[in-house]
Amino acid sequence: MASILEKMLENCNNEGYEPTKNIEKIARAKTMMFGDEEWKRCPCDGTNEKRYCISELCKSDIERDGECHCHCYQKKA
């Protein structure tokens, strides 16, 4: 089974974004907070059901700010 970091990197690549230097730290936080069952949840906004890895909210953050809310995905240079 793929690790949470591997899943995050795959999602990032599939959507055409790049990981930031924070992606490993966020993956560790997701592992501790949510585990494999709910790995997509956002550790920075965990109660918001609309914010998760590569959600529409995440994509709009990246398009507007250059990075997602957790600073783990960014626009390609």
C-alpha positions in Angstrom: 0.0 0.0 0.0 1.2 3.5 -0.9 2.2 5.8 2.0 0.3 9.0 2.6 3.3 11.0 1.1 3.2 8.8 -2.0 -0.5 9.4 -2.4 -0.1 13.1 -2.0 2.7 13.2 -4.5 0.6 11.2 -7.0 -2.3 13.6 -6.5 -0.1 16.6 -7.0 1.4 15.2 -10.2 -2.0 14.1 -11.6 -3.4 17.6 -11.1 -0.3 19.3 -12.7 1.0 20.9 -9.5 4.4 20.7 -7.7 5.1 19.7 -4.1 6.6 22.3 -1.8 9.3 21.7 0.9 6.4 21.3 3.4 4.8 18.2 1.8 6.7 15.7 4.0 5.8 17.6 7.2 2.2 17.7 6.1 2.2 14.0 5.2 3.5 13.2 8.7 0.8 15.3 10.3 -1.9 13.6 8.3 -0.5 10.2 9.4 -0.6 11.2 13.0 -4.0 13.0 12.9 -6.0 11.0 10.4 -4.2 7.8 9.3 -4.8 6.0 6.0 -8.6 6.1 6.3 -9.0 9.8 6.1 -5.6 10.9 4.7 -7.0 13.5 2.3 -8.3 15.6 5.2 -6.6 19.0 5.7 -4.6 19.1 9.0 -4.7 22.9 8.9 -8.5 23.0 8.5 -9.6 19.5 9.6 -13.2 20.4 10.4 -13.9 21.8 7.0 -15.3 19.0 4.9 -14.8 21.1 1.7 -11.1 21.4 2.2 -9.0 18.3 1.5 -6.0 17.4 -0.7 -6.7 18.8 -4.2 -10.3 19.8 -3.4 -11.9 22.6 -5.4 -11.1 24.8 -2.4 -7.4 23.7 -2.5 -7.2 24.3 -6.3 -8.7 27.8 -5.9 -6.1 28.6 -3.2 -3.3 27.4 -5.5 -4.6 29.4 -8.5 -5.1 32.6 -6.4 -2.2 32.4 -4.0 0.3 30.1 -5.8 0.1 27.5 -2.9 -2.6 25.6 -1.1 -3.8 26.4 2.4 -1.2 23.9 4.0 1.6 25.1 1.7 2.3 21.6 0.4 1.1 22.0 -3.2 2.0 24.9 -5.6 1.7 26.0 -9.1 4.4 24.7 -11.5 7.1 27.2 -12.1 
